[in-house]
Amino acid sequence: MTPAAQSPDGAPLRSDAERNRGRIIAAARTVFQREGLGASMASVAREAGVGIATIFRHFRIKENLVAAVFADRMDAYVTAVSEALDTADPWEGFSGFIEAICAMQAADRGFADVLTMTFPAAQALEERRLESYQGFLQLIARAKDDGRLREDFTSQDLVVLLVANAGVLSFAGDAAPDAWRRFVALMIQSFKAPAHGPLPDAPDDDALYQAMLRTSAAGLTTPPRGT
């Protein structure tokens, strides 16, 4: 759900300011979908037909703009978990959720970036991420209890999968737009029990969080060439 239109200090917006805010969000959605979160604020301003100062009057930092643009995508992320938990077959719920989230990455380059980064200043977005994560833990437990998910699968494996899938999408681009489907299918099959051998230890949550923070810092501050 898109946040209510307010100025950075929380005051209601005038109608013209609200229209500008809507134009900025729509433009940012287009630019981020096309270029990823590395797109510059100048690119967003050009797409919206406003000055860059206008953007910063509405969104003091880029994280706030990202949160506004992807609020509906994060809602869909949470909905996907809920629908997976409602699926009677635990394995179908687990594997269907992974397929759905990877498809969301494929449909929107910007959202592919969002799922591999973290945004401490965007509290509402991070709360939705946490909600989906807690649901995913339930999906893991159900699939393991059903005996069809390998016992050494961890929630960290989903983060690594999303990072890897984002890499496949970036590499394949328009030349092989469906390459991600084979990759994700291979990964899902590798998650099935019985396991065919032990795995190295998964990275711990703190290590992955630090990696996501580093990726966020690089992705939000490095504009693509030519902007």
N, C-alpha and C positions, 0 to 999 in steps of 0.2 A: 504494500500500500504506500503510495507516494506521500511523503510528509506534508503537513499543512503548510501553506505558503506563509512564511514569516521572514522578517529581516533577521540578520545575524544576531541582533539583540533581543529577538523574540517578539517584536511588535508586529501587528498585522500589516500586510503590504497594501499600498494603494493599488488601484486596478491596473494602472500602467506598469507599475513595478511588478505586479503579479504576472502580467502578460510577458514581460521581459524574462522573468524567472522561468516561466513555462517554455519560452523559446530557447533559453540556455540549456535547460534539461533535455529538451528534444534534440537540440543540436549535439549536445555531448553524447547522447545515446547513439546517434548516427556515427559520430567520429570515433567513439570508443569501440563500437561494433566493427568498424572498418579497420582501425589502426591499433586497437588495444589501449590499455591505460597509459602507455608511454606517450600518447598523443599530447601535444602541448595545449595549454590553455589558449594560446593564440589561434590554434586550429579550431578550437571550439568557438572562439569569438567570431572568426570568419564565417563559420557555418551558421551561426546564429544571427549574423549581421549586426553585432553590437561591438562596442569597444571592450577591450580586455578589463578596463577599470570597472565596467558594469558587472562583469562576471564576479570580480572580487568584492563588489559591494554586496552581492547576494551570497557568495560562498568564499569565506575568508581563506580557506585552505582547500586544496584539491580533494582531500579526503571527504569533505562535506559534499562536494559535487558528486563524487563517486557514490556516496551513500544515497543521495537523492535519485540518481539515475538508476541504480540497481535495487531500489527498495522492492519493486515488484518481482524482480528476479529472485531475490532472497525469500520473498513470500512463496514463490513457486518451488524453491528448494525445500522449504519446510513442508509444503504440501506434498511433495514427492515422497518425503520420509513417512508422512502420515498415511498416504495411500499404500506404501509398501508394507507398513505395519498392519494395515487392514487386509492384506492379501493372505488368504488362508494357508497357502503353501509357503513355509518359511524360506526355502531356497529361491522360489520364484520372487518373493518379496525382496530378498537380499540382492539377487542378480538383476532384477528389474530396476531397482533403485540405482545401481551403478550404471546401468545402460542409460537411464533417464538423465542422470546428472552429466554423464559424458556427452550425451546428445545436446544438452543445454550449453555445454562448452563449445561444441561444434557450431552451434547456431549463432553464437555471439562471442567474438574474440575478446571483447571487454570483460564479459562474465567469466570467460576462461581464465583471465588474469585475476579477477576477484577471488576465485576459488583457490588460487595458489598464493594469495597474499593475506595479510591481516592489517586492519585499520583501527588502531587503538582510539583515535579521535572520533570515530564513527560508531558511537555506542549502540545505536539501534541496529545497525547492520551486524555488528558483532554479536548482539544478543540473539538475532535470528540464526546466525551461524552456530552458536552454542546450542540453540534449540534443535537444530537439525543434527548436530553431532550427537546429542544425547539420544535422539531417536535412532541414529545409526548404531549406537552401542546396543540398543535393543534388537535391531536387525541381526547383528552379529551373534548375540546370545541365542536368539531363536534358531538361526541356521546351524549353529554348533550343536544345540540341543537336539536338533533333528538329524544330526549325524552327517550332514552333507557339506558343511564348511570345515576346512582343515583346522585343527585345533590351534595351530600356531599363527593363524591370521590375526592381525591386530588392527585397531582403528588407524594407526599410523600408515598402514598399507594403503588406505584410501587416499591419504594426502599424497603419497608418492605416486599413486596411479594417476591422480588428477594433474600433478606436475608433468608426468610423462606424457599424458594425453595432450596437454597443452603444447608440449614440444612436438608431438606428431602433427598436430593441427598447424602449427607455425611452419614446420618443415614442408608438409605436403601442400598446403595452401589450395589454390584453385586447380593445381595440376592433378592432384589426387584427393579430392575433397572427402571421399569415403574411406580413406586409408585408416582413419581412427576406428572404424567399425571392426575391422579385423583385429587390430591391436587390442581393443577392449574385450572382444570375444575370447582371444587367446588368454588374456589376464583372468577373466572370469573362470575359464576352464581350469587355469592353474590354481585357483582358490578352492576347487572342489576337493572334498575328502573321497578316498584316502590320499594323504600326502605321499609323494613318491621319494621323499628324502627330507632331511632337516634343512632349515633355512638359517642364514646368519641372523643375529639379533636385529630387531627393528630399531630405528633411531627413537630416542625418547621424545616425549612431548615437548620438553623445553628446547631441545635441539631443533625440532621442526618449527617451533614458534619463532626462534631466532632466525632461521632460514627464511621464513615467510616475511618477517620484519625487514630483513635485508633485501628481499625481492621487492617488497613494497616501496622501500626507499629508492631503489634503482628505477623501478617502473614508473613511479609518480614524478620523478624529477628529470628523467632523461627523455627529451623529445626526440621523435624520429627525425632522420635526416631530411633536410629541405623545409623544416618548419621553423 
